[in-house]
Amino acid sequence: KVEPMKHPEEVILNNTLRALQAAVGGLIEIVNLEDDVHLLCNEEGKLIGLEPQIVVLKEDDSRVLDVVVGNCIFASHNDEGETIGLTDKQIEVIKEELKLEVFLGIQPVRALFI
């Protein structure tokens, strides 16, 4: 789980819509990343003015693709498309990826290259 102005942390959530919505603070938007990893964030976060959290950058040219706001979580999926937890390897990759902080205006945010 990644919250504004906090270090990412591992959490165990119930695999229910209610638990996932509580984790992101509202309706869920799923952003497909690589290696079967998804970022789940608040679908209305930008509309309701949540704080910037992660800048998503294109790996080959560092172009900004999007800005994720508010709380977000990372998850994976099984063969049936159901949301599941991450493997230890996926967790380590995400932790490593989110170590880089950049500034969006004057606010530090985490950078995620895809």
N, CA, C and O atoms as a DFTB+ gen file, in Angstrom:
456 C
 N C O
     1  1       0.869      -1.179       0.000
     2  2       0.000       0.000       0.000
     3  2       0.903       1.225       0.000
     4  3       1.928       1.266       0.680
     5  1       0.502       2.209      -0.769
     6  2       1.255       3.449      -0.839
     7  2       0.304       4.587      -0.483
     8  3      -0.747       4.757      -1.101
     9  1       0.696       5.362       0.529
    10  2      -0.093       6.509       0.958
    11  2       0.741       7.771       0.777
    12  3       1.967       7.723       0.877
    13  1       0.087       8.901       0.511
    14  2       0.844      10.147       0.336
    15  2       1.758      10.438       1.529
    16  3       1.366      10.316       2.690
    17  1       2.990      10.829       1.194
    18  2       3.994      11.248       2.166
    19  2       4.413      10.137       3.141
    20  3       4.943      10.433       4.212
    21  1       4.187       8.874       2.790
    22  2       4.598       7.739       3.618
    23  2       5.372       6.755       2.762
    24  3       5.229       6.730       1.539
    25  1       6.199       5.939       3.419
    26  2       6.911       4.895       2.701
    27  2       5.935       3.776       2.346
    28  3       5.016       3.494       3.115
    29  1       6.121       3.139       1.199
    30  2       5.263       2.000       0.841
    31  2       5.352       0.908       1.904
    32  3       6.406       0.696       2.502
    33  1       4.249       0.227       2.129
    34  2       4.240      -0.848       3.118
    35  2       3.465      -2.043       2.589
    36  3       2.545      -1.906       1.781
    37  1       3.859      -3.219       3.063
    38  2       3.136      -4.444       2.716
    39  2       1.931      -4.570       3.633
    40  3       2.044      -4.406       4.848
    41  1       0.789      -4.860       3.050
    42  2      -0.428      -5.081       3.824
    43  2      -1.148      -6.312       3.275
    44  3      -0.993      -6.673       2.109
    45  1      -1.917      -6.930       4.120
    46  2      -2.755      -8.048       3.696
    47  2      -4.196      -7.574       3.792
    48  3      -4.656      -7.150       4.853
    49  1      -4.900      -7.651       2.672
    50  2      -6.294      -7.204       2.615
    51  2      -7.199      -8.379       2.297
    52  3      -6.786      -9.328       1.630
    53  1      -8.421      -8.315       2.771
    54  2      -9.420      -9.281       2.332
    55  2      -9.680      -9.044       0.855
    56  3      -9.693      -7.901       0.399
    57  1      -9.885     -10.107       0.116
    58  2     -10.121      -9.973      -1.313
    59  2     -11.609      -9.728      -1.575
    60  3     -12.310     -10.546      -2.171
    61  1     -12.050      -8.571      -1.102
    62  2     -13.442      -8.180      -1.321
    63  2     -13.456      -6.770      -1.904
    64  3     -12.522      -5.996      -1.694
    65  1     -14.488      -6.449      -2.617
    66  2     -14.623      -5.112      -3.186
    67  2     -14.592      -4.064      -2.080
    68  3     -13.934      -3.033      -2.217
    69  1     -15.286      -4.322      -1.009
    70  2     -15.356      -3.368       0.112
    71  2     -13.965      -3.083       0.690
    72  3     -13.634      -1.930       0.966
    73  1     -13.149      -4.133       0.875
    74  2     -11.803      -3.956       1.440
    75  2     -10.898      -3.185       0.480
    76  3     -10.127      -2.325       0.904
    77  1     -10.995      -3.496      -0.813
    78  2     -10.167      -2.799      -1.795
    79  2     -10.581      -1.334      -1.916
    80  3      -9.729      -0.454      -2.030
    81  1     -11.889      -1.073      -1.891
    82  2     -12.362       0.308      -1.941
    83  2     -11.936       1.085      -0.698
    84  3     -11.588       2.262      -0.791
    85  1     -11.960       0.439       0.452
    86  2     -11.518       1.104       1.684
    87  2     -10.034       1.448       1.602
    88  3      -9.610       2.502       2.076
    89  1      -9.252       0.566       1.006
    90  2      -7.807       0.794       0.899
    91  2      -7.477       2.000       0.026
    92  3      -6.516       2.718       0.302
    93  1      -8.266       2.231      -1.028
    94  2      -7.999       3.374      -1.919
    95  2      -8.892       4.571      -1.617
    96  3      -8.724       5.634      -2.214
    97  1      -9.827       4.411      -0.710
    98  2     -10.677       5.526      -0.300
    99  2     -11.800       5.870      -1.248
   100  3     -12.222       7.024      -1.320
   101  1     -12.296       4.872      -1.988
   102  2     -13.412       5.139      -2.896
   103  2     -13.500       4.118      -4.006
   104  3     -13.024       2.990      -3.873
   105  1     -14.116       4.526      -5.109
   106  2     -14.246       3.641      -6.259
   107  2     -12.874       3.280      -6.805
   108  3     -11.939       4.077      -6.722
   109  1     -12.751       2.083      -7.361
   110  2     -11.449       1.571      -7.789
   111  2     -11.229       1.758      -9.280
   112  3     -12.098       1.466     -10.102
   113  1     -10.042       2.253      -9.605
   114  2      -9.557       2.259     -10.980
   115  2      -8.363       1.322     -11.020
   116  3      -7.477       1.404     -10.169
   117  1      -8.333       0.431     -12.008
   118  2      -7.233      -0.519     -12.142
   119  2      -6.354      -0.091     -13.310
   120  3      -6.831       0.085     -14.431
   121  1      -5.063       0.075     -13.031
   122  2      -4.076       0.430     -14.051
   123  2      -3.186      -0.789     -14.255
   124  3      -2.483      -1.211     -13.337
   125  1      -3.215      -1.356     -15.461
   126  2      -2.401      -2.529     -15.751
   127  2      -0.959      -2.110     -15.981
   128  3      -0.669      -1.257     -16.820
   129  1      -0.066      -2.719     -15.226
   130  2       1.359      -2.479     -15.387
   131  2       1.968      -3.715     -16.039
   132  3       1.270      -4.455     -16.731
   133  1       3.234      -3.942     -15.831
   134  2       3.882      -5.100     -16.445
   135  2       3.956      -6.267     -15.472
   136  3       3.711      -6.110     -14.275
   137  1       4.295      -7.434     -15.997
   138  2       4.487      -8.645     -15.193
   139  2       3.273      -8.992     -14.334
   140  3       3.422      -9.355     -13.167
   141  1       2.086      -8.882     -14.899
   142  2       0.849      -9.230     -14.194
   143  2       0.628      -8.418     -12.922
   144  3      -0.028      -8.893     -11.995
   145  1       1.153      -7.229     -12.865
   146  2       0.970      -6.358     -11.708
   147  2      -0.003      -5.249     -12.091
   148  3       0.064      -4.691     -13.186
   149  1      -0.905      -4.943     -11.168
   150  2      -1.878      -3.875     -11.350
   151  2      -1.721      -2.864     -10.226
   152  3      -1.375      -3.218      -9.098
   153  1      -1.975      -1.625     -10.543
   154  2      -2.039      -0.580      -9.542
   155  2      -3.513      -0.239      -9.381
   156  3      -4.193       0.064     -10.362
   157  1      -4.004      -0.285      -8.165
   158  2      -5.397       0.060      -7.884
   159  2      -5.408       1.385      -7.151
   160  3      -4.734       1.544      -6.133
   161  1      -6.173       2.338      -7.667
   162  2      -6.235       3.663      -7.053
   163  2      -7.681       4.150      -7.058
   164  3      -8.576       3.477      -7.571
   165  1      -7.891       5.318      -6.485
   166  2      -9.219       5.912      -6.408
   167  2      -9.594       6.480      -7.773
   168  3      -8.926       7.376      -8.290
   169  1     -10.663       5.951      -8.345
   170  2     -11.102       6.351      -9.677
   171  2     -11.415       7.854      -9.770
   172  3     -11.214       8.467     -10.818
   173  1     -11.895       8.425      -8.699
   174  2     -12.282       9.835      -8.696
   175  2     -11.247      10.727      -8.013
   176  3     -11.519      11.895      -7.738
   177  1     -10.061      10.177      -7.737
   178  2      -9.055      10.898      -6.968
   179  2      -8.684      12.251      -7.515
   180  3      -8.551      13.211      -6.756
   181  1      -8.514      12.348      -8.825
   182  2      -8.148      13.644      -9.421
   183  2      -9.318      14.623      -9.345
   184  3      -9.122      15.819      -9.126
   185  1     -10.519      14.115      -9.527
   186  2     -11.707      14.989      -9.495
   187  2     -11.960      15.581      -8.120
   188  3     -12.440      16.708      -8.001
   189  1     -11.635      14.813      -7.074
   190  2     -11.918      15.292      -5.715
   191  2     -10.689      15.908      -5.053
   192  3     -10.731      16.258      -3.873
   193  1      -9.591      16.043      -5.806
   194  2      -8.431      16.781      -5.322
   195  2      -7.511      16.050      -4.371
   196  3      -6.900      16.675      -3.504
   197  1      -7.397      14.718      -4.515
   198  2      -6.454      13.986      -3.672
   199  2      -5.018      14.359      -4.046
   200  3      -4.739      14.760      -5.176
   201  1      -4.122      14.219      -3.083
   202  2      -2.724      14.607      -3.284
   203  2      -2.010      13.690      -4.269
   204  3      -2.252      12.483      -4.289
   205  1      -1.125      14.268      -5.091
   206  2      -0.313      13.432      -5.990
   207  2       0.518      12.430      -5.196
   208  3       1.018      12.737      -4.114
   209  1       0.654      11.251      -5.742
   210  2       1.296      10.164      -5.028
   211  2       2.458       9.569      -5.832
   212  3       3.575       9.442      -5.330
   213  1       2.176       9.209      -7.076
   214  2       3.163       8.542      -7.923
   215  2       3.112       9.175      -9.312
   216  3       2.036       9.367      -9.878
   217  1       4.279       9.494      -9.848
   218  2       4.367       9.943     -11.236
   219  2       4.751       8.718     -12.049
   220  3       5.782       8.095     -11.795
   221  1       3.915       8.371     -13.033
   222  2       4.178       7.226     -13.903
   223  2       4.919       7.750     -15.125
   224  3       4.412       8.596     -15.863
   225  1       6.131       7.229     -15.326
   226  2       7.009       7.709     -16.394
   227  2       7.284       6.605     -17.399
   228  3       7.349       5.431     -17.036
   229  1       7.445       6.977     -18.661
   230  2       7.835       6.026     -19.698
   231  2       9.319       5.754     -19.525
   232  3      10.128       6.679     -19.459
   233  1       9.670       4.476     -19.454
   234  2      11.034       4.093     -19.102
   235  2      12.075       4.571     -20.106
   236  3      13.167       4.978     -19.710
   237  1      11.757       4.529     -21.404
   238  2      12.787       4.843     -22.391
   239  2      13.066       6.327     -22.569
   240  3      14.157       6.690     -23.008
   241  1      12.104       7.207     -22.238
   242  2      12.371       8.627     -22.421
   243  2      11.935       9.504     -21.235
   244  3      11.974      10.731     -21.326
   245  1      11.528       8.884     -20.138
   246  2      11.119       9.581     -18.911
   247  2       9.954      10.550     -19.114
   248  3       9.775      11.482     -18.329
   249  1       9.166      10.331     -20.160
   250  2       7.974      11.149     -20.408
   251  2       6.903      10.807     -19.371
   252  3       6.670       9.635     -19.074
   253  1       6.259      11.828     -18.830
   254  2       5.200      11.606     -17.846
   255  2       3.974      11.055     -18.558
   256  3       3.449      11.677     -19.481
   257  1       3.518       9.873     -18.118
   258  2       2.333       9.253     -18.689
   259  2       1.081       9.566     -17.872
   260  3      -0.009       9.730     -18.419
   261  1       1.257       9.645     -16.553
   262  2       0.117       9.899     -15.682
   263  2       0.627      10.251     -14.291
   264  3       1.800      10.054     -13.974
   265  1      -0.262      10.768     -13.481
   266  2       0.019      11.022     -12.076
   267  2      -1.067      10.319     -11.275
   268  3      -2.256      10.568     -11.474
   269  1      -0.656       9.444     -10.376
   270  2      -1.587       8.725      -9.507
   271  2      -1.745       9.547      -8.241
   272  3      -0.759      10.003      -7.663
   273  1      -2.984       9.736      -7.809
   274  2      -3.249      10.532      -6.613
   275  2      -3.893       9.666      -5.542
   276  3      -4.524       8.653      -5.843
   277  1      -3.729      10.076      -4.291
   278  2      -4.344       9.371      -3.177
   279  2      -3.697       8.027      -2.888
   280  3      -2.659       7.684      -3.453
   281  1      -4.332       7.274      -1.997
   282  2      -3.836       5.948      -1.639
   283  2      -3.927       5.015      -2.833
   284  3      -4.850       5.112      -3.642
   285  1      -2.972       4.120      -2.934
   286  2      -3.040       3.109      -3.984
   287  2      -2.449       1.809      -3.464
   288  3      -1.684       1.796      -2.501
   289  1      -2.816       0.729      -4.114
   290  2      -2.273      -0.581      -3.770
   291  2      -1.865      -1.284      -5.058
   292  3      -2.351      -0.970      -6.144
   293  1      -0.969      -2.231      -4.906
   294  2      -0.542      -3.055      -6.026
   295  2      -1.058      -4.464      -5.788
   296  3      -1.074      -4.946      -4.656
   297  1      -1.476      -5.113      -6.852
   298  2      -1.997      -6.476      -6.757
   299  2      -1.691      -7.198      -8.063
   300  3      -1.156      -6.612      -9.004
   301  1      -2.038      -8.479      -8.101
   302  2      -1.873      -9.278      -9.301
   303  2      -3.214      -9.927      -9.614
   304  3      -4.233      -9.554      -9.033
   305  1      -3.224     -10.893     -10.525
   306  2      -4.452     -11.621     -10.830
   307  2      -4.119     -13.077     -11.159
   308  3      -3.000     -13.407     -11.550
   309  1      -5.126     -13.935     -10.989
   310  2      -4.933     -15.349     -11.316
   311  2      -5.446     -15.623     -12.734
   312  3      -5.848     -14.701     -13.444
   313  1      -5.429     -16.882     -13.133
   314  2      -5.844     -17.253     -14.489
   315  2      -7.306     -16.923     -14.781
   316  3      -7.683     -16.754     -15.941
   317  1      -8.134     -16.830     -13.735
   318  2      -9.544     -16.484     -13.916
   319  2      -9.768     -14.972     -13.896
   320  3     -10.904     -14.516     -14.025
   321  1      -8.696     -14.191     -13.735
   322  2      -8.813     -12.745     -13.722
   323  2      -9.147     -12.150     -12.370
   324  3      -9.379     -10.946     -12.268
   325  1      -9.177     -12.972     -11.322
   326  2      -9.482     -12.486      -9.982
   327  2      -8.261     -11.800      -9.378
   328  3      -7.126     -12.226      -9.591
   329  1      -8.506     -10.745      -8.631
   330  2      -7.428     -10.031      -7.966
   331  2      -6.830     -10.901      -6.871
   332  3      -7.547     -11.476      -6.052
   333  1      -5.499     -10.989      -6.871
   334  2      -4.782     -11.769      -5.856
   335  2      -3.586     -10.958      -5.368
   336  3      -3.255      -9.911      -5.926
   337  1      -2.952     -11.458      -4.327
   338  2      -1.767     -10.804      -3.778
   339  2      -0.566     -10.949      -4.699
   340  3      -0.598     -11.685      -5.686
   341  1       0.478     -10.238      -4.357
   342  2       1.711     -10.254      -5.130
   343  2       2.643     -11.358      -4.643
   344  3       2.575     -11.786      -3.491
   345  1       3.501     -11.804      -5.531
   346  2       4.549     -12.747      -5.126
   347  2       5.643     -11.956      -4.414
   348  3       5.696     -10.730      -4.511
   349  1       6.512     -12.663      -3.702
   350  2       7.626     -11.995      -3.030
   351  2       8.494     -11.249      -4.040
   352  3       8.969     -10.149      -3.759
   353  1       8.701     -11.842      -5.209
   354  2       9.518     -11.200      -6.240
   355  2       8.862      -9.907      -6.722
   356  3       9.540      -8.892      -6.878
   357  1       7.542      -9.934      -6.960
   358  2       6.832      -8.738      -7.402
   359  2       6.916      -7.635      -6.346
   360  3       7.077      -6.462      -6.683
   361  1       6.807      -8.008      -5.082
   362  2       6.895      -7.032      -3.988
   363  2       8.264      -6.362      -3.990
   364  3       8.365      -5.141      -3.868
   365  1       9.307      -7.157      -4.126
   366  2      10.658      -6.601      -4.124
   367  2      10.880      -5.658      -5.304
   368  3      11.505      -4.609      -5.151
   369  1      10.371      -6.028      -6.481
   370  2      10.518      -5.171      -7.663
   371  2       9.797      -3.836      -7.446
   372  3      10.341      -2.779      -7.766
   373  1       8.597      -3.881      -6.915
   374  2       7.833      -2.653      -6.678
   375  2       8.536      -1.775      -5.647
   376  3       8.640      -0.563      -5.836
   377  1       9.018      -2.373      -4.564
   378  2       9.735      -1.599      -3.552
   379  2      10.953      -0.909      -4.160
   380  3      11.223       0.257      -3.874
   381  1      11.673      -1.628      -4.990
   382  2      12.860      -1.055      -5.639
   383  2      12.462       0.073      -6.588
   384  3      13.098       1.127      -6.610
   385  1      11.411      -0.154      -7.367
   386  2      10.941       0.861      -8.321
   387  2      10.501       2.147      -7.629
   388  3      10.716       3.239      -8.156
   389  1       9.888       2.027      -6.456
   390  2       9.324       3.196      -5.781
   391  2      10.321       3.926      -4.887
   392  3       9.938       4.851      -4.170
   393  1      11.588       3.529      -4.914
   394  2      12.591       4.211      -4.093
   395  2      12.899       5.616      -4.598
   396  3      13.246       6.498      -3.812
   397  1      12.774       5.825      -5.902
   398  2      13.117       7.119      -6.484
   399  2      12.016       8.133      -6.221
   400  3      10.852       7.905      -6.550
   401  1      12.394       9.243      -5.630
   402  2      11.443      10.339      -5.438
   403  2      11.799      11.470      -6.396
   404  3      12.970      11.773      -6.620
   405  1      10.777      12.075      -6.944
   406  2      10.945      13.237      -7.817
   407  2      10.045      14.337      -7.265
   408  3       9.212      14.090      -6.393
   409  1      10.217      15.542      -7.776
   410  2       9.381      16.641      -7.310
   411  2       8.364      17.008      -8.371
   412  3       8.693      17.199      -9.541
   413  1       7.122      17.100      -7.931
   414  2       6.029      17.570      -8.771
   415  2       5.678      18.938      -8.212
   416  3       4.959      19.051      -7.219
   417  1       6.193      19.973      -8.860
   418  2       6.121      21.309      -8.262
   419  2       7.071      21.323      -7.077
   420  3       8.275      21.126      -7.241
   421  1       6.536      21.553      -5.885
   422  2       7.381      21.525      -4.690
   423  2       7.149      20.274      -3.845
   424  3       7.786      20.094      -2.807
   425  1       6.247      19.424      -4.287
   426  2       5.892      18.236      -3.509
   427  2       6.658      17.012      -3.987
   428  3       6.646      16.705      -5.179
   429  1       7.332      16.298      -3.064
   430  2       8.006      15.062      -3.474
   431  2       6.976      13.948      -3.710
   432  3       6.059      13.760      -2.910
   433  1       7.136      13.228      -4.797
   434  2       6.291      12.075      -5.124
   435  2       7.193      10.941      -5.567
   436  3       8.356      11.171      -5.898
   437  1       6.691       9.745      -5.578
   438  2       7.462       8.591      -6.029
   439  2       7.364       8.469      -7.548
   440  3       6.344       8.813      -8.146
   441  1       8.429       7.978      -8.158
   442  2       8.455       7.779      -9.602
   443  2       8.311       6.289      -9.896
   444  3       8.917       5.460      -9.217
   445  1       7.523       5.952     -10.890
   446  2       7.344       4.577     -11.338
   447  2       7.555       4.544     -12.844
   448  3       6.800       5.161     -13.595
   449  1       8.571       3.830     -13.280
   450  2       8.869       3.714     -14.712
   451  2       8.205       2.475     -15.276
   452  3       8.316       1.391     -14.704
   453  1       7.509       2.632     -16.404
   454  2       6.909       1.468     -17.066
   455  2       7.263       1.484     -18.545
   456  3       6.856       0.590     -19.286
